[in-house]
Amino acid sequence: MPESDLGLLIRAAHAAGRVSLEFDGPSAKRWDKPGGAGPVTEADMAVNEELRALLRPARPDYGWLSEEDADTDARLARARCFLLDPIDGTMGFIEGSSSWSHALAVVEDGRTVAAVVYLPAMDKLYAAAEGAGATLNGTPIRTSDASTAEGADVLATRYAMDAKNWRQAVPGFTRHHRPSLAYRLALVAEGRFDAMLTLRDSWDWDIAAGALICTEAGARVTDRRGGTLRFNTAPPRSDGVVAGGPAIHADLLAALAP
């Protein structure tokens, strides 16, 4: 029987983890990407090569979009496309944190159909396939049932706390942070946090995998204005992300400034 896309992504994530754990983040060679796009390390590039070598021959008809490869319009003509962030949370990796991840997704007609977020330093593998639910290390997970932002635990950046982003006062939630955007989405799926939001443009490779895992765990995931997330677009980014159970998601959207 042919290997499913999810099975392939899980196998690739474990291979990526073996490569990344050969490097020590604080001592890995690093440099800055052009245009202020942030840091990259030799580990990011090694993982990218491993994923390319494993995934592309397995699905030669799929498009390809990785943070660490030059983008081309060729992917737009493919029915299915790999969307990958070899190391999501590179700054955390550099700082010696364990909360960085490999984010792998397969997208079809703009929506994610298979997804994995793997944290090799913690041995946590989140996975989902469209319509099949979400798991953490094989155990089903579910988002929290928090109903309002007030008093909730929310993953957000400092920028999101700026008063200009809200209709009135910033809601009284407790702010938390993790360097990997994919991991933030997975943590909401797991129910460890009630919601997450990022109000800056978000690249497909950071959010495509986590968005499906969150949705399959019962969350609602949209852009900051409540719009449907669409992936493998040109350009490949969304207008922020808001994720949480249906009630808290609606509460956060209502509180955000238009």
C-alpha positions as CSV (number, residue, x, y, z in Angstrom):
1,M,0.0,0.0,0.0
2,P,1.4,3.5,-0.9
3,E,2.6,5.6,1.9
4,S,0.2,8.4,2.9
5,D,1.2,12.0,2.8
6,L,1.0,12.1,6.6
7,G,3.1,9.0,6.9
8,L,5.7,10.5,4.6
9,L,5.8,13.8,6.6
10,I,6.2,11.9,9.9
11,R,9.1,9.9,8.5
12,A,10.7,13.1,7.1
13,A,10.2,14.9,10.4
14,H,12.1,12.2,12.3
15,A,14.9,12.3,9.7
16,A,15.1,16.1,10.1
17,G,15.3,15.7,13.8
18,R,18.2,13.4,13.6
19,V,20.0,15.9,11.5
20,S,19.2,19.0,13.6
21,L,20.3,17.3,16.9
22,E,23.8,16.8,15.4
23,F,24.2,20.6,15.8
24,D,24.5,22.8,18.9
25,G,22.4,25.9,18.4
26,P,24.6,28.4,20.3
27,S,27.8,27.3,18.5
28,A,26.3,26.6,15.0
29,K,27.6,28.8,12.2
30,R,25.0,31.5,11.6
31,W,24.5,34.5,9.3
32,D,21.8,37.0,8.6
33,K,19.5,36.7,5.5
34,P,19.3,39.7,3.1
35,G,16.7,42.3,3.7
36,G,16.5,41.9,7.4
37,A,14.8,38.5,7.1
38,G,16.4,37.2,10.2
39,P,19.1,34.7,11.1
40,V,19.8,31.3,9.6
41,T,22.2,28.6,10.7
42,E,24.1,25.7,9.1
43,A,21.6,23.5,10.9
44,D,18.7,25.1,9.0
45,M,20.4,24.4,5.7
46,A,21.4,20.8,6.6
47,V,17.8,20.0,7.6
48,N,16.5,21.6,4.4
49,E,18.8,19.4,2.3
50,E,17.7,16.3,4.2
51,L,14.0,17.2,3.6
52,R,14.5,17.9,0.0
53,A,16.4,14.7,-0.6
54,L,13.6,12.6,1.1
55,L,10.4,14.4,0.0
56,R,11.0,15.5,-3.6
57,P,11.8,12.0,-5.0
58,A,8.8,10.6,-3.1
59,R,6.3,13.1,-4.6
60,P,8.0,14.4,-7.8
61,D,4.7,16.0,-9.0
62,Y,4.3,18.1,-5.8
63,G,5.3,21.8,-5.7
64,W,7.9,23.0,-3.2
65,L,8.1,25.9,-0.9
66,S,10.7,26.0,1.8
67,E,11.8,29.0,3.8
68,E,15.4,28.1,3.0
69,D,15.0,27.7,-0.8
70,A,14.4,30.4,-3.5
71,D,10.7,30.6,-4.3
72,T,9.5,30.2,-7.9
73,D,6.1,30.4,-9.6
74,A,6.3,26.7,-10.5
75,R,4.6,25.6,-7.3
76,L,1.5,27.6,-8.2
77,A,0.7,25.3,-11.1
78,R,0.8,22.1,-8.9
79,A,-2.3,20.6,-7.3
80,R,-0.4,19.7,-4.2
81,C,2.6,21.4,-2.7
82,F,5.1,20.8,0.2
83,L,5.3,23.8,2.6
84,L,8.3,23.6,5.0
85,D,10.1,25.4,7.6
86,P,13.3,23.4,8.3
87,I,13.7,25.0,11.7
88,D,10.9,27.3,12.9
89,G,12.2,29.3,15.8
90,T,15.8,29.7,14.6
91,M,16.5,32.4,17.2
92,G,15.4,30.1,20.0
93,F,17.7,27.4,18.5
94,I,20.6,29.8,18.5
95,E,19.9,30.8,22.1
96,G,19.9,27.2,23.2
97,S,16.1,26.8,23.7
98,S,14.5,23.4,23.1
99,S,11.2,24.9,21.8
100,W,12.1,25.1,18.1
101,S,10.4,22.8,15.6
102,H,10.4,21.3,12.1
103,A,7.1,22.4,10.4
104,L,6.0,20.2,7.5
105,A,2.8,20.5,5.5
106,V,1.1,19.3,2.3
107,V,-1.3,21.8,0.8
108,E,-3.9,21.1,-1.8
109,D,-5.9,23.9,-3.5
110,G,-5.0,26.4,-0.8
111,R,-5.8,24.3,2.2
112,T,-3.5,22.0,4.4
113,V,-4.3,18.3,4.1
114,A,-1.5,16.8,6.1
115,A,0.8,18.3,8.7
116,V,3.5,17.6,11.2
117,V,5.1,19.9,13.8
118,Y,8.1,18.1,15.4
119,L,10.2,19.3,18.3
120,P,13.2,16.9,18.3
121,A,14.8,18.3,21.5
122,M,11.5,17.5,23.4
123,D,10.6,14.4,21.3
124,K,7.1,15.9,20.7
125,L,5.5,15.2,17.4
126,Y,2.1,16.8,16.6
127,A,0.4,15.5,13.5
128,A,-2.9,15.8,11.6
129,A,-4.6,14.8,8.4
130,E,-7.6,16.6,7.0
131,G,-10.8,15.1,8.6
132,A,-8.8,12.7,10.8
133,G,-8.2,14.7,14.0
134,A,-4.9,15.8,15.6
135,T,-2.5,13.9,17.8
136,L,0.6,14.4,20.0
137,N,2.9,11.4,19.9
138,G,0.0,9.3,18.7
139,T,-2.5,10.4,21.4
140,P,-5.6,12.5,20.3
141,I,-5.5,16.1,21.4
142,R,-8.2,18.8,21.8
143,T,-8.2,22.5,22.2
144,S,-9.3,24.1,25.5
145,D,-12.9,25.2,26.0
146,A,-12.1,28.8,27.2
147,S,-14.9,31.1,26.3
148,T,-13.4,34.6,26.7
149,A,-10.1,36.3,26.4
150,E,-10.4,37.7,29.9
151,G,-8.3,35.6,32.3
152,A,-7.2,33.3,29.5
153,D,-3.6,32.1,28.7
154,V,-2.7,33.4,25.3
155,L,0.5,33.0,23.2
156,A,1.3,36.4,21.7
157,T,4.2,38.7,20.9
158,R,4.9,42.0,22.6
159,Y,3.7,43.8,19.5
160,A,0.2,42.3,19.9
161,M,-0.1,44.0,23.3
162,D,0.2,47.5,21.8
163,A,-3.0,49.4,22.5
164,K,-3.4,50.5,18.9
165,N,-4.2,46.9,18.0
166,W,-7.4,46.8,20.1
167,R,-10.7,48.6,19.9
168,Q,-10.6,49.5,23.6
169,A,-8.3,48.2,26.4
170,V,-6.1,45.2,25.7
171,P,-8.1,42.2,27.1
172,G,-7.0,40.9,30.5
173,F,-5.4,37.7,29.3
174,T,-2.0,36.4,30.5
175,R,0.6,36.7,27.7
176,H,3.0,33.8,27.0
177,H,5.5,33.3,24.2
178,R,7.4,30.6,22.4
179,P,9.9,31.3,19.6
180,S,8.3,28.9,17.1
181,L,5.1,30.0,15.5
182,A,4.3,26.5,14.5
183,Y,4.7,25.3,18.1
184,R,2.4,28.1,19.4
185,L,-0.3,26.8,17.2
186,A,0.4,23.2,18.3
187,L,0.2,24.2,21.9
188,V,-3.2,25.7,21.4
189,A,-4.3,22.4,19.7
190,E,-3.0,20.5,22.7
191,G,-5.0,22.7,25.1
192,R,-2.0,23.9,27.0
193,F,-2.9,27.4,26.1
194,D,-6.3,28.8,25.3
195,A,-5.4,30.8,22.2
196,M,-2.6,32.4,20.1
197,L,-2.4,35.4,18.0
198,T,0.2,37.2,15.8
199,L,-0.8,40.4,14.2
200,R,2.1,40.7,11.8
201,D,2.2,39.1,8.3
202,S,2.9,35.4,8.7
203,W,4.6,33.2,6.1
204,D,3.0,30.0,4.9
205,W,5.9,27.8,6.0
206,D,5.4,29.0,9.6
207,I,1.7,28.5,9.9
208,A,0.4,25.9,7.3
209,A,1.2,22.9,9.4
210,G,0.1,24.3,12.8
211,A,-3.1,25.6,11.3
212,L,-4.4,22.2,10.3
213,I,-3.3,20.6,13.6
214,C,-5.2,23.3,15.5
215,T,-8.3,23.0,13.3
216,E,-8.4,19.3,13.6
217,A,-8.1,19.7,17.4
218,G,-11.3,21.8,17.4
219,A,-9.9,25.3,17.1
220,R,-10.9,28.0,14.7
221,V,-7.9,29.5,12.8
222,T,-8.2,32.6,10.7
223,D,-6.2,35.7,9.8
224,R,-6.4,38.7,12.1
225,R,-9.6,39.9,10.4
226,G,-11.4,36.6,10.5
227,G,-10.6,35.6,6.9
228,T,-9.9,32.1,5.8
229,L,-6.2,31.2,5.6
230,R,-5.2,30.1,2.1
231,F,-1.8,28.6,1.4
232,N,0.5,28.2,-1.6
233,T,-0.4,31.7,-2.8
234,A,1.6,34.5,-4.3
235,P,3.0,36.0,-2.1
236,P,2.9,33.1,0.4
237,R,1.8,35.0,3.5
238,S,-1.3,35.8,5.5
239,D,-2.4,38.9,7.4
240,G,-1.6,37.6,10.9
241,V,-3.2,34.6,12.6
242,V,-5.8,34.2,15.4
243,A,-6.4,30.6,16.8
244,G,-8.4,29.2,19.6
245,G,-11.6,27.4,20.5
246,P,-14.6,28.9,18.7
247,A,-15.8,31.0,21.6
248,I,-12.4,32.6,22.6
249,H,-11.6,33.0,18.9
250,A,-14.7,35.1,18.4
251,D,-14.0,37.1,21.5
252,L,-10.5,38.0,20.4
253,L,-11.7,39.0,16.9
254,A,-14.4,41.2,18.4
255,A,-11.8,43.0,20.6
256,L,-9.2,43.6,17.8
257,A,-9.2,46.9,16.1
258,P,-10.3,46.8,12.5
